[in-house]
Amino acid sequence: MNIPPINLKAQFKGVKQDVMKGVREILDEQKLILGQYCLKLEEQVAAMTGIPHAVSCANGTDALILSLMALGIGHGDEVVTTPYTFFSTASSIALVGARPVFADIQESDMNIDPGAIEKAITPKTKAIIVVHLFGKICDMNRITAIAGKHGIPVVEDMAQALGARRGNVSAGNFGDIAATSFYPTKNLGGIGEGGMVLTKRDDLGEKVRKLRVHGMGGTPYIHEMIGFNSRLDEIKAMALTVKFPKLALWNKTRLETAGYYNMHLRDIAVTLPIIEDETSHIFHHYVLRTDKRDAFQAYLKDNGIMTGIYYPVPLHLQPCFSYLGYREGSFPGAEKAAKTSLAIPVFPELMKSEKNYIIKVIRSFFDSQVEENSITEEL
Ligand SMILES: Cc1ncc(COP(=O)(O)O)c(C=O)c1O
């Protein structure tokens, strides 16, 4: 077998006809930017999440930058976030002129540890960015209580968690403002770059709408603030509106696959992801943890199973952040996760036979490890 980490071609087959029809229509009409499809996408996401202001933009990184700009974050400010996430969670902080301050992750789900957030807060802290990593919602009860106590706004980086819910509260509702991404590999992935800012706060929603078009309000060429160009193209928005109705089923299928893996891998010496309930983890990635990660990854590859490491180097150890003064050992939780995590295929189009094959290969790796260990012990 040959199993890719994600199968975008298989997914596209299911929407191809409608997307191609939409492309033709948009090209005929020549309404190419911020038109009816951007509006429709914003309405779809607003309706699903229950968040009134859904503002499409060029990509998820811009969505984070726009969120921070709307909150007025800039030079001299600190923003607390996790060191174990995709780069732009922290680069967005630096790009608006503020200082990223990292707080370590918790062992259980690799999401930011609320206790560590509290310790990282200083008088300069002007925001907290939480990341619902791999699709699992953070401990938002504790995080919003801490933020509320200190009067600090919360930004949710929900690039990996669009459609996740805790009870009937969707990701994006917990904090002041949220950023998501439609990068092609995301749970709702586009046919190019794309992103969105979500907020319940009218003041922030209005600001973001202006900031994404050079700070212009109602009057063309009058710039109320210094914004930038972060508009979404109609063709990309249209493809997302075609895929959108399938998102709930795709997320459910990912969760079912995760449950299936957990059931069939629970007795082997590997750390499995936690499934707390039916909705709060949408398994953008299904991540196993083992000290033998590199050998495990090589073994899966030899057997035709492609995997991913998210993320091999935690952000506090990235060369570009050396000015922050962190070292190896600063965040042991993130450093351990970076050395032990491996994402195995969990995309919705994965077939039952492929899932069973993956389980078989994983079990055979750990069975051979058990044999090796007992031989070493005997020697
Ligand atoms: C957690 C997280 N934040 C931010 C981003 C940035 O999104 P984009 O690639 O659309 O800029 C991504 C995705 O790449 C992500 O996974």
The ligand as an SDF file (V2000), in Angstrom:
LIG
                    3D

 16 16  0  0  0  0  0  0  0  0999 V2000
   -1.9660   26.8880   14.1330 C   0  0  0  0  0  0  0  0  0  0  0  0
   -1.8040   27.6740   12.8680 C   0  0  0  0  0  0  0  0  0  0  0  0
   -1.7880   29.0120   12.9290 N   0  0  0  0  0  0  0  0  0  0  0  0
   -1.6660   29.7560   11.8290 C   0  0  0  0  0  0  0  0  0  0  0  0
   -1.5490   29.1850   10.5800 C   0  0  0  0  0  0  0  0  0  0  0  0
   -1.3300   30.0790    9.3940 C   0  0  0  0  0  0  0  0  0  0  0  0
   -2.2410   29.9410    8.3900 O   0  0  0  0  0  0  0  0  0  0  0  0
   -1.8200   30.2500    6.8610 P   0  0  0  0  0  0  0  0  0  0  0  0
   -0.9070   29.1840    6.4020 O   0  0  0  0  0  0  0  0  0  0  0  0
   -3.1300   30.2700    6.1530 O   0  0  0  0  0  0  0  0  0  0  0  0
   -1.1660   31.5900    6.8450 O   0  0  0  0  0  0  0  0  0  0  0  0
   -1.5940   27.7870   10.4680 C   0  0  0  0  0  0  0  0  0  0  0  0
   -1.5530   27.0810    9.1770 C   0  0  0  0  0  0  0  0  0  0  0  0
   -0.6770   27.0080    8.4120 O   0  0  0  0  0  0  0  0  0  0  0  0
   -1.6960   27.0190   11.6480 C   0  0  0  0  0  0  0  0  0  0  0  0
   -1.7070   25.6830   11.5870 O   0  0  0  0  0  0  0  0  0  0  0  0
  1  2  1  0
  2  3  1  0
  2 15  2  0
  3  4  2  0
  4  5  1  0
  5  6  1  0
  5 12  2  0
  6  7  1  0
  7  8  1  0
  8  9  2  0
  8 10  1  0
  8 11  1  0
 12 13  1  0
 12 15  1  0
 13 14  2  0
 15 16  1  0
M  END
$$$$
